[in-house]
Amino acid sequence: MKRRKFFGQMGMAISGFFGIGSLHGHPHSRNTLPKRLSDHPISIGTWNCPDAILTSGQLMEGGTPSLEAVVKGVAVEEANENNTTVGIGASPDRSGRVTLDACVMNSNGDCGAVMAVENIVHVARLAQHVMEDTPHVNLVGLGAEEFAYSKGFPKTQLLSMAAEKRWKAWLQKSEFTPKINVENHDTIGMLCLDAQGKLSGSCTTSGLAYKMKGRVGDSPIIGSGLFVDNQVGAATATGLGEAVIKTVGSFLIVELMRNGWSPQKACEEAIGRILSQQTGKPDFQVGFIAINIAGERGAFSIHKGFSFTHYESGKAINVPSSSAY
Ligand code: SD4
């Protein structure tokens, strides 16, 4: 039954994608994509990230395009040693290495990503270089690191003393249990819509604390951790990446919006898709945020505790997300 429901829903999304049918007529769909309500820039990010959101929002107010705003915005968290899931100060894998993942996507549908990169703080900017200066989309590991040096990025020790201490304490038991709490989930996914109506996004993370060496989650995977389509909207994810990858969550949300779903209903459906693959209440967290080109936003998570931050009239406002449980 569960499988039938899942494939039924998938079929609807696929038929919309190929243009051989549509979701119009579905209770959550509208007949046309909404028009933009105002030309005020919009910035929205996962979790409580006021400084990052203020940075991107104010840059766009000053005329900076959304891609530059989003990369500079997430850079605030990459440089924040107190954020244990992004950039410098992040938690290492179980072998003690801090490895970072990031991606960017712009209003033309161009994208770039780096995965499992050591010694580089600003991996979202590095992903932008992959997008703009190489014929590729993904660079991983040492290749990405060497590419960073060729672009002038400095080599930086990412493992902070505090993170090393936490890792050594974890080694005592070495139990890998991705917990539903903010300490394990501070990945920043950010979506920006500038005054010209150009949409860009970025997602940057160290992934799950004490992951296996070589593990890559959803955050740098285009379509899973982030997807942007300037005709429709954008979505980004945080939480247990394996669950997001299995349902290609961000792409799903954008496709539902293409078929007339509001960002909120589309986020709820993407969480529903994950839940339909589980028996009972899952012991992991996933949260999505989305905006459409009209500037409407949505957010939904499996469990309580997820929040998002958005830019409004010169302020960054943190709002708790609604959730399935
Ligand atoms: C991952 N989605 O690597 C990331 C983890 C995360 O806040 O979102 N942490 O699976």
Residues whose N, C-alpha, C, O or C-beta is under 5 A from the ligand:
A	BS01	SD4	T85 N184 H185 D186 T187 T205 G207 L208 G217 D218 S219 A237 T238 G239 L240 G241 E242
